[in-house]
């Protein structure tokens, strides 16, 4: 998995005994947990009530990064950034079980 590959790179460069996180699902998988155990690395997750918010923000950042690919020129273009935000806000998202777009959630939220 990508997480295990990233962890391998990390532990080849740094001595790691503990990893703390916000409950990211990819770190809770059996394969990742087994890898961490084999390496003698303990993993701790926060029980913060803000974990769900962090997951949504991470999803937004990932979507924007994927939308621009590797083009830093596009990322610096305000018109293209605005277009991406417009499309993002109208697209149903996994954070809302693919049932609602951020725009719809905003309309449904009490003010």
N, C-alpha and C positions, 0 to 999 in steps of 0.2 A: 504494500500500500504506500501511498505518498507520505503518510505520516511516519511510517517505519523508515522509509528512505531518508526523510528529513532528520529523524532521530539518530540514525546511523551517522549521518554527516556531523551532527552536533556532538555526539559522544566521541567521534574520532578527533575532534578539535578541542573539546572541553571535558573536564572531569565532572560528571553529573551524578548526583545521588538522589536528588529530589526534583520533582516537577510539580508546580502548582498551576492550576487552571480554573477556568470559570465553568467547567462542566461540559466543554466541547464534546459532542457525541463521538467524534472520530477517535478521541483518546480513551473512550470507554469500551471500544470493541475488544473482543476476545484476543484477536491477533496482536493488537497493540499492548494490551495488558500482559500477555504472555511474553512479548519481547521485553517489556520493561522489567518484568520479574526475572527473566534470564540475565538481564544486565545489572540486576541489583538496584534498580531505580524505583523509588517510591513515588507514587502519584497522588496528589491531594487535590480535591475539588472544593470550591467554595459553595456555600449554601445560600449565597446572596439572593435577595429578591429581585435584583437587577439582572440576573443571569439571562432571562428571556430577552430583555432589552439589548443586552450585549450581542446575543445571537442574531437579532434582527439587524443591528448595525453592521455586524460582520457580513451578513448576507448582502446588504446594500453595497458595502465596499467591494465585495467579491464580484457582484454584478457589474458595477461600474468598471472595475479593472478588466473584467472579461469583455465588456462592451468595446473597450478601446484596444484590446489586444496589446501589442507591443509598441504601438505608435504613440510616442510622447508628443508628437506634433498635434495629433487629434485631441489629446488630453488637454493641451494648452489652448485649444480653439473654443472660445465661449459659446459659439453657436452650436457646435457639435455636442458640447457638454449639456447645454440646455435641451437639445433634442433627445439625448440619452435620458435625462431626468424626466422629460415628458413621457417617453415610452415606458420607462421604469414605473412611473406612477400609475399608468393605465394597465399594467400587466399583473395578473394574479400571481401571488408568490407562495413559495413553500412555507414561509413563516406563518402564513395564514391558511395552511393546508390546501393551497392552490385554489381556494374558493373566492378570495377577495384580492383586489388590488389595493395598494396603499391609499389611493384616492377614495375608494369605496369605504375603507376602514375609517378614514378621516370623516367621511360623511355620516357614518353610523355612530361615531363616538359622541357621547354627551358633551355639550359645551359648558 
